[in-house]
């Protein structure tokens, strides 16, 4: 949302706080479990939407805890196979994910 004197094209990610890190690392807090919606400013001035997925708890699959699947929560495919085929951004840690501009939505 633009405010007086500011446009969404000028949007920069807010600094990551402890809340973002806590939520990224604690799937038990996710109201939309097994996914957590995240957003960041897009290069075109819009908003890029993504989802974190608790793949470890759901399917025992390691390696996805700091992966953002590029999808809107409301357009999420049904079935884990289709979900795991979505384009994604892979990070080594939640801190790296947050440093790239992603924030809990």
Secondary structure, DSSP 8 states (H G I E B T S, - for coil): ---TT--GGG-------HHHHHHHH-GGG-TTTTEEEEEEE-TTSSEEEEEEE-HHHHH---S-TTEEE---GGG--SSHHHHHTS-EEE-SSHHHHHHTT-EE-
